[in-house]
Amino acid sequence: MRILLAVTAAIALLASPVLAQDLKVTVAGRDTVMLTPAEVKALPRAKATITVKGQPVVYEGAVLHGALLKAGVVSGERLMGRYLNQIVVLRAADGFSSILSIAET
């Protein structure tokens, strides 16, 4: 049976003129970790460039793996066996959701 690692990355907009965002990481059986915009900004970052209609489009942001590590999710050499059955559920304040295997993060 697949174990649900209830890692819910819920992005909630703060009440401010700037679109600052808190990141909430919830792991089943553990305390919820809230990352402030400054903490999210300090996470490792990645950049990807794709071509859309012949024009390069660049996406850049914090790496999900960094947020999961802050919440104590198993990774690296320890990520084997029963841990590979776990999934990550992402939910955004705007209703977007996605599911990834823990190995994809």
MODELLER restraints for C-alpha pairs under 7 A, 6 or more apart:
rsr = mdl.restraints
at = mdl.atoms
rsr.add(forms.Gaussian(group=physical.xy_distance, feature=features.Distance(at['CA:2:A'], at['CA:85:A']), mean=5.41, stdev=0.5))
rsr.add(forms.Gaussian(group=physical.xy_distance, feature=features.Distance(at['CA:2:A'], at['CA:86:A']), mean=6.62, stdev=0.5))
rsr.add(forms.Gaussian(group=physical.xy_distance, feature=features.Distance(at['CA:3:A'], at['CA:85:A']), mean=5.85, stdev=0.5))
rsr.add(forms.Gaussian(group=physical.xy_distance, feature=features.Distance(at['CA:3:A'], at['CA:86:A']), mean=5.18, stdev=0.5))
rsr.add(forms.Gaussian(group=physical.xy_distance, feature=features.Distance(at['CA:4:A'], at['CA:86:A']), mean=5.47, stdev=0.5))
rsr.add(forms.Gaussian(group=physical.xy_distance, feature=features.Distance(at['CA:4:A'], at['CA:87:A']), mean=5.70, stdev=0.5))
rsr.add(forms.Gaussian(group=physical.xy_distance, feature=features.Distance(at['CA:5:A'], at['CA:27:A']), mean=6.17, stdev=0.5))
rsr.add(forms.Gaussian(group=physical.xy_distance, feature=features.Distance(at['CA:5:A'], at['CA:28:A']), mean=5.78, stdev=0.5))
rsr.add(forms.Gaussian(group=physical.xy_distance, feature=features.Distance(at['CA:5:A'], at['CA:86:A']), mean=5.21, stdev=0.5))
rsr.add(forms.Gaussian(group=physical.xy_distance, feature=features.Distance(at['CA:5:A'], at['CA:87:A']), mean=5.30, stdev=0.5))
rsr.add(forms.Gaussian(group=physical.xy_distance, feature=features.Distance(at['CA:5:A'], at['CA:88:A']), mean=6.01, stdev=0.5))
rsr.add(forms.Gaussian(group=physical.xy_distance, feature=features.Distance(at['CA:6:A'], at['CA:26:A']), mean=6.29, stdev=0.5))
rsr.add(forms.Gaussian(group=physical.xy_distance, feature=features.Distance(at['CA:6:A'], at['CA:27:A']), mean=5.08, stdev=0.5))
rsr.add(forms.Gaussian(group=physical.xy_distance, feature=features.Distance(at['CA:6:A'], at['CA:28:A']), mean=4.97, stdev=0.5))
rsr.add(forms.Gaussian(group=physical.xy_distance, feature=features.Distance(at['CA:6:A'], at['CA:88:A']), mean=6.43, stdev=0.5))
rsr.add(forms.Gaussian(group=physical.xy_distance, feature=features.Distance(at['CA:6:A'], at['CA:89:A']), mean=6.37, stdev=0.5))
rsr.add(forms.Gaussian(group=physical.xy_distance, feature=features.Distance(at['CA:7:A'], at['CA:25:A']), mean=5.84, stdev=0.5))
rsr.add(forms.Gaussian(group=physical.xy_distance, feature=features.Distance(at['CA:7:A'], at['CA:26:A']), mean=4.83, stdev=0.5))
rsr.add(forms.Gaussian(group=physical.xy_distance, feature=features.Distance(at['CA:7:A'], at['CA:27:A']), mean=4.70, stdev=0.5))
rsr.add(forms.Gaussian(group=physical.xy_distance, feature=features.Distance(at['CA:7:A'], at['CA:88:A']), mean=5.22, stdev=0.5))
rsr.add(forms.Gaussian(group=physical.xy_distance, feature=features.Distance(at['CA:7:A'], at['CA:89:A']), mean=5.65, stdev=0.5))
rsr.add(forms.Gaussian(group=physical.xy_distance, feature=features.Distance(at['CA:8:A'], at['CA:25:A']), mean=5.44, stdev=0.5))
rsr.add(forms.Gaussian(group=physical.xy_distance, feature=features.Distance(at['CA:8:A'], at['CA:26:A']), mean=5.30, stdev=0.5))
rsr.add(forms.Gaussian(group=physical.xy_distance, feature=features.Distance(at['CA:8:A'], at['CA:88:A']), mean=7.00, stdev=0.5))
rsr.add(forms.Gaussian(group=physical.xy_distance, feature=features.Distance(at['CA:8:A'], at['CA:89:A']), mean=5.27, stdev=0.5))
rsr.add(forms.Gaussian(group=physical.xy_distance, feature=features.Distance(at['CA:8:A'], at['CA:90:A']), mean=5.13, stdev=0.5))
rsr.add(forms.Gaussian(group=physical.xy_distance, feature=features.Distance(at['CA:8:A'], at['CA:91:A']), mean=6.08, stdev=0.5))
rsr.add(forms.Gaussian(group=physical.xy_distance, feature=features.Distance(at['CA:9:A'], at['CA:23:A']), mean=6.24, stdev=0.5))
rsr.add(forms.Gaussian(group=physical.xy_distance, feature=features.Distance(at['CA:9:A'], at['CA:24:A']), mean=5.37, stdev=0.5))
rsr.add(forms.Gaussian(group=physical.xy_distance, feature=features.Distance(at['CA:9:A'], at['CA:25:A']), mean=5.00, stdev=0.5))
rsr.add(forms.Gaussian(group=physical.xy_distance, feature=features.Distance(at['CA:9:A'], at['CA:90:A']), mean=4.91, stdev=0.5))
rsr.add(forms.Gaussian(group=physical.xy_distance, feature=features.Distance(at['CA:9:A'], at['CA:91:A']), mean=5.63, stdev=0.5))
rsr.add(forms.Gaussian(group=physical.xy_distance, feature=features.Distance(at['CA:9:A'], at['CA:92:A']), mean=6.91, stdev=0.5))
rsr.add(forms.Gaussian(group=physical.xy_distance, feature=features.Distance(at['CA:10:A'], at['CA:23:A']), mean=5.99, stdev=0.5))
rsr.add(forms.Gaussian(group=physical.xy_distance, feature=features.Distance(at['CA:10:A'], at['CA:24:A']), mean=5.22, stdev=0.5))
rsr.add(forms.Gaussian(group=physical.xy_distance, feature=features.Distance(at['CA:10:A'], at['CA:90:A']), mean=6.77, stdev=0.5))
rsr.add(forms.Gaussian(group=physical.xy_distance, feature=features.Distance(at['CA:10:A'], at['CA:91:A']), mean=4.99, stdev=0.5))
rsr.add(forms.Gaussian(group=physical.xy_distance, feature=features.Distance(at['CA:10:A'], at['CA:92:A']), mean=4.88, stdev=0.5))
rsr.add(forms.Gaussian(group=physical.xy_distance, feature=features.Distance(at['CA:10:A'], at['CA:93:A']), mean=6.27, stdev=0.5))
rsr.add(forms.Gaussian(group=physical.xy_distance, feature=features.Distance(at['CA:11:A'], at['CA:21:A']), mean=6.35, stdev=0.5))
rsr.add(forms.Gaussian(group=physical.xy_distance, feature=features.Distance(at['CA:11:A'], at['CA:22:A']), mean=5.95, stdev=0.5))
rsr.add(forms.Gaussian(group=physical.xy_distance, feature=features.Distance(at['CA:11:A'], at['CA:23:A']), mean=5.01, stdev=0.5))
rsr.add(forms.Gaussian(group=physical.xy_distance, feature=features.Distance(at['CA:11:A'], at['CA:24:A']), mean=6.52, stdev=0.5))
rsr.add(forms.Gaussian(group=physical.xy_distance, feature=features.Distance(at['CA:11:A'], at['CA:92:A']), mean=4.92, stdev=0.5))
rsr.add(forms.Gaussian(group=physical.xy_distance, feature=features.Distance(at['CA:11:A'], at['CA:93:A']), mean=5.33, stdev=0.5))
rsr.add(forms.Gaussian(group=physical.xy_distance, feature=features.Distance(at['CA:12:A'], at['CA:21:A']), mean=5.81, stdev=0.5))
rsr.add(forms.Gaussian(group=physical.xy_distance, feature=features.Distance(at['CA:12:A'], at['CA:22:A']), mean=5.78, stdev=0.5))
rsr.add(forms.Gaussian(group=physical.xy_distance, feature=features.Distance(at['CA:12:A'], at['CA:23:A']), mean=6.95, stdev=0.5))
rsr.add(forms.Gaussian(group=physical.xy_distance, feature=features.Distance(at['CA:12:A'], at['CA:93:A']), mean=5.31, stdev=0.5))
rsr.add(forms.Gaussian(group=physical.xy_distance, feature=features.Distance(at['CA:13:A'], at['CA:19:A']), mean=6.51, stdev=0.5))
rsr.add(forms.Gaussian(group=physical.xy_distance, feature=features.Distance(at['CA:13:A'], at['CA:20:A']), mean=6.35, stdev=0.5))
rsr.add(forms.Gaussian(group=physical.xy_distance, feature=features.Distance(at['CA:13:A'], at['CA:21:A']), mean=4.90, stdev=0.5))
rsr.add(forms.Gaussian(group=physical.xy_distance, feature=features.Distance(at['CA:13:A'], at['CA:22:A']), mean=6.82, stdev=0.5))
rsr.add(forms.Gaussian(group=physical.xy_distance, feature=features.Distance(at['CA:14:A'], at['CA:20:A']), mean=5.99, stdev=0.5))
rsr.add(forms.Gaussian(group=physical.xy_distance, feature=features.Distance(at['CA:14:A'], at['CA:21:A']), mean=5.84, stdev=0.5))
rsr.add(forms.Gaussian(group=physical.xy_distance, feature=features.Distance(at['CA:20:A'], at['CA:37:A']), mean=6.00, stdev=0.5))
rsr.add(forms.Gaussian(group=physical.xy_distance, feature=features.Distance(at['CA:21:A'], at['CA:37:A']), mean=5.52, stdev=0.5))
rsr.add(forms.Gaussian(group=physical.xy_distance, feature=features.Distance(at['CA:22:A'], at['CA:34:A']), mean=6.72, stdev=0.5))
rsr.add(forms.Gaussian(group=physical.xy_distance, feature=features.Distance(at['CA:22:A'], at['CA:35:A']), mean=5.68, stdev=0.5))
rsr.add(forms.Gaussian(group=physical.xy_distance, feature=features.Distance(at['CA:22:A'], at['CA:36:A']), mean=4.86, stdev=0.5))
rsr.add(forms.Gaussian(group=physical.xy_distance, feature=features.Distance(at['CA:22:A'], at['CA:37:A']), mean=5.64, stdev=0.5))
rsr.add(forms.Gaussian(group=physical.xy_distance, feature=features.Distance(at['CA:23:A'], at['CA:34:A']), mean=5.72, stdev=0.5))
rsr.add(forms.Gaussian(group=physical.xy_distance, feature=features.Distance(at['CA:23:A'], at['CA:35:A']), mean=4.99, stdev=0.5))
rsr.add(forms.Gaussian(group=physical.xy_distance, feature=features.Distance(at['CA:23:A'], at['CA:36:A']), mean=6.59, stdev=0.5))
rsr.add(forms.Gaussian(group=physical.xy_distance, feature=features.Distance(at['CA:24:A'], at['CA:32:A']), mean=6.91, stdev=0.5))
rsr.add(forms.Gaussian(group=physical.xy_distance, feature=features.Distance(at['CA:24:A'], at['CA:33:A']), mean=5.88, stdev=0.5))
rsr.add(forms.Gaussian(group=physical.xy_distance, feature=features.Distance(at['CA:24:A'], at['CA:34:A']), mean=4.57, stdev=0.5))
rsr.add(forms.Gaussian(group=physical.xy_distance, feature=features.Distance(at['CA:24:A'], at['CA:35:A']), mean=6.34, stdev=0.5))
rsr.add(forms.Gaussian(group=physical.xy_distance, feature=features.Distance(at['CA:25:A'], at['CA:32:A']), mean=5.74, stdev=0.5))
rsr.add(forms.Gaussian(group=physical.xy_distance, feature=features.Distance(at['CA:25:A'], at['CA:33:A']), mean=5.12, stdev=0.5))
rsr.add(forms.Gaussian(group=physical.xy_distance, feature=features.Distance(at['CA:25:A'], at['CA:34:A']), mean=6.29, stdev=0.5))
rsr.add(forms.Gaussian(group=physical.xy_distance, feature=features.Distance(at['CA:25:A'], at['CA:71:A']), mean=6.61, stdev=0.5))
rsr.add(forms.Gaussian(group=physical.xy_distance, feature=features.Distance(at['CA:26:A'], at['CA:32:A']), mean=4.47, stdev=0.5))
rsr.add(forms.Gaussian(group=physical.xy_distance, feature=features.Distance(at['CA:26:A'], at['CA:33:A']), mean=6.38, stdev=0.5))
rsr.add(forms.Gaussian(group=physical.xy_distance, feature=features.Distance(at['CA:33:A'], at['CA:71:A']), mean=5.95, stdev=0.5))
rsr.add(forms.Gaussian(group=physical.xy_distance, feature=features.Distance(at['CA:40:A'], at['CA:62:A']), mean=6.54, stdev=0.5))
rsr.add(forms.Gaussian(group=physical.xy_distance, feature=features.Distance(at['CA:41:A'], at['CA:62:A']), mean=6.78, stdev=0.5))
rsr.add(forms.Gaussian(group=physical.xy_distance, feature=features.Distance(at['CA:43:A'], at['CA:62:A']), mean=5.70, stdev=0.5))
rsr.add(forms.Gaussian(group=physical.xy_distance, feature=features.Distance(at['CA:43:A'], at['CA:63:A']), mean=6.89, stdev=0.5))
rsr.add(forms.Gaussian(group=physical.xy_distance, feature=features.Distance(at['CA:43:A'], at['CA:66:A']), mean=5.80, stdev=0.5))
rsr.add(forms.Gaussian(group=physical.xy_distance, feature=features.Distance(at['CA:44:A'], at['CA:62:A']), mean=5.78, stdev=0.5))
rsr.add(forms.Gaussian(group=physical.xy_distance, feature=features.Distance(at['CA:44:A'], at['CA:63:A']), mean=5.77, stdev=0.5))
rsr.add(forms.Gaussian(group=physical.xy_distance, feature=features.Distance(at['CA:44:A'], at['CA:66:A']), mean=6.27, stdev=0.5))
rsr.add(forms.Gaussian(group=physical.xy_distance, feature=features.Distance(at['CA:45:A'], at['CA:61:A']), mean=5.40, stdev=0.5))
rsr.add(forms.Gaussian(group=physical.xy_distance, feature=features.Distance(at['CA:45:A'], at['CA:62:A']), mean=4.35, stdev=0.5))
rsr.add(forms.Gaussian(group=physical.xy_distance, feature=features.Distance(at['CA:45:A'], at['CA:63:A']), mean=5.30, stdev=0.5))
rsr.add(forms.Gaussian(group=physical.xy_distance, feature=features.Distance(at['CA:46:A'], at['CA:60:A']), mean=5.71, stdev=0.5))
rsr.add(forms.Gaussian(group=physical.xy_distance, feature=features.Distance(at['CA:46:A'], at['CA:61:A']), mean=5.81, stdev=0.5))
rsr.add(forms.Gaussian(group=physical.xy_distance, feature=features.Distance(at['CA:46:A'], at['CA:62:A']), mean=6.39, stdev=0.5))
rsr.add(forms.Gaussian(group=physical.xy_distance, feature=features.Distance(at['CA:46:A'], at['CA:63:A']), mean=6.15, stdev=0.5))
rsr.add(forms.Gaussian(group=physical.xy_distance, feature=features.Distance(at['CA:47:A'], at['CA:58:A']), mean=6.95, stdev=0.5))
rsr.add(forms.Gaussian(group=physical.xy_distance, feature=features.Distance(at['CA:47:A'], at['CA:59:A']), mean=5.69, stdev=0.5))
rsr.add(forms.Gaussian(group=physical.xy_distance, feature=features.Distance(at['CA:47:A'], at['CA:60:A']), mean=4.30, stdev=0.5))
rsr.add(forms.Gaussian(group=physical.xy_distance, feature=features.Distance(at['CA:47:A'], at['CA:61:A']), mean=6.76, stdev=0.5))
rsr.add(forms.Gaussian(group=physical.xy_distance, feature=features.Distance(at['CA:48:A'], at['CA:58:A']), mean=5.75, stdev=0.5))
rsr.add(forms.Gaussian(group=physical.xy_distance, feature=features.Distance(at['CA:48:A'], at['CA:59:A']), mean=5.28, stdev=0.5))
rsr.add(forms.Gaussian(group=physical.xy_distance, feature=features.Distance(at['CA:48:A'], at['CA:60:A']), mean=6.42, stdev=0.5))
rsr.add(forms.Gaussian(group=physical.xy_distance, feature=features.Distance(at['CA:49:A'], at['CA:56:A']), mean=6.33, stdev=0.5))
rsr.add(forms.Gaussian(group=physical.xy_distance, feature=features.Distance(at['CA:49:A'], at['CA:57:A']), mean=5.52, stdev=0.5))
rsr.add(forms.Gaussian(group=physical.xy_distance, feature=features.Distance(at['CA:49:A'], at['CA:58:A']), mean=4.39, stdev=0.5))
rsr.add(forms.Gaussian(group=physical.xy_distance, feature=features.Distance(at['CA:49:A'], at['CA:59:A']), mean=6.31, stdev=0.5))
rsr.add(forms.Gaussian(group=physical.xy_distance, feature=features.Distance(at['CA:50:A'], at['CA:56:A']), mean=5.61, stdev=0.5))
rsr.add(forms.Gaussian(group=physical.xy_distance, feature=features.Distance(at['CA:50:A'], at['CA:57:A']), mean=5.33, stdev=0.5))
rsr.add(forms.Gaussian(group=physical.xy_distance, feature=features.Distance(at['CA:50:A'], at['CA:58:A']), mean=6.54, stdev=0.5))
rsr.add(forms.Gaussian(group=physical.xy_distance, feature=features.Distance(at['CA:51:A'], at['CA:57:A']), mean=5.89, stdev=0.5))
rsr.add(forms.Gaussian(group=physical.xy_distance, feature=features.Distance(at['CA:64:A'], at['CA:105:A']), mean=6.40, stdev=0.5))
rsr.add(forms.Gaussian(group=physical.xy_distance, feature=features.Distance(at['CA:65:A'], at['CA:105:A']), mean=5.35, stdev=0.5))
rsr.add(forms.Gaussian(group=physical.xy_distance, feature=features.Distance(at['CA:84:A'], at['CA:102:A']), mean=6.42, stdev=0.5))
rsr.add(forms.Gaussian(group=physical.xy_distance, feature=features.Distance(at['CA:84:A'], at['CA:103:A']), mean=6.50, stdev=0.5))
rsr.add(forms.Gaussian(group=physical.xy_distance, feature=features.Distance(at['CA:86:A'], at['CA:101:A']), mean=6.24, stdev=0.5))
rsr.add(forms.Gaussian(group=physical.xy_distance, feature=features.Distance(at['CA:86:A'], at['CA:102:A']), mean=5.65, stdev=0.5))
rsr.add(forms.Gaussian(group=physical.xy_distance, feature=features.Distance(at['CA:87:A'], at['CA:99:A']), mean=6.82, stdev=0.5))
rsr.add(forms.Gaussian(group=physical.xy_distance, feature=features.Distance(at['CA:87:A'], at['CA:100:A']), mean=5.67, stdev=0.5))
rsr.add(forms.Gaussian(group=physical.xy_distance, feature=features.Distance(at['CA:87:A'], at['CA:101:A']), mean=4.35, stdev=0.5))
rsr.add(forms.Gaussian(group=physical.xy_distance, feature=features.Distance(at['CA:87:A'], at['CA:102:A']), mean=5.06, stdev=0.5))
rsr.add(forms.Gaussian(group=physical.xy_distance, feature=features.Distance(at['CA:88:A'], at['CA:99:A']), mean=5.65, stdev=0.5))
rsr.add(forms.Gaussian(group=physical.xy_distance, feature=features.Distance(at['CA:88:A'], at['CA:100:A']), mean=5.13, stdev=0.5))
rsr.add(forms.Gaussian(group=physical.xy_distance, feature=features.Distance(at['CA:88:A'], at['CA:101:A']), mean=5.99, stdev=0.5))
rsr.add(forms.Gaussian(group=physical.xy_distance, feature=features.Distance(at['CA:88:A'], at['CA:102:A']), mean=5.93, stdev=0.5))
rsr.add(forms.Gaussian(group=physical.xy_distance, feature=features.Distance(at['CA:89:A'], at['CA:98:A']), mean=6.02, stdev=0.5))
rsr.add(forms.Gaussian(group=physical.xy_distance, feature=features.Distance(at['CA:89:A'], at['CA:99:A']), mean=4.66, stdev=0.5))
rsr.add(forms.Gaussian(group=physical.xy_distance, feature=features.Distance(at['CA:89:A'], at['CA:100:A']), mean=6.64, stdev=0.5))
rsr.add(forms.Gaussian(group=physical.xy_distance, feature=features.Distance(at['CA:90:A'], at['CA:97:A']), mean=5.26, stdev=0.5))
rsr.add(forms.Gaussian(group=physical.xy_distance, feature=features.Distance(at['CA:90:A'], at['CA:98:A']), mean=5.12, stdev=0.5))
rsr.add(forms.Gaussian(group=physical.xy_distance, feature=features.Distance(at['CA:90:A'], at['CA:99:A']), mean=6.16, stdev=0.5))
rsr.add(forms.Gaussian(group=physical.xy_distance, feature=features.Distance(at['CA:91:A'], at['CA:97:A']), mean=4.45, stdev=0.5))
rsr.add(forms.Gaussian(group=physical.xy_distance, feature=features.Distance(at['CA:91:A'], at['CA:98:A']), mean=6.82, stdev=0.5))
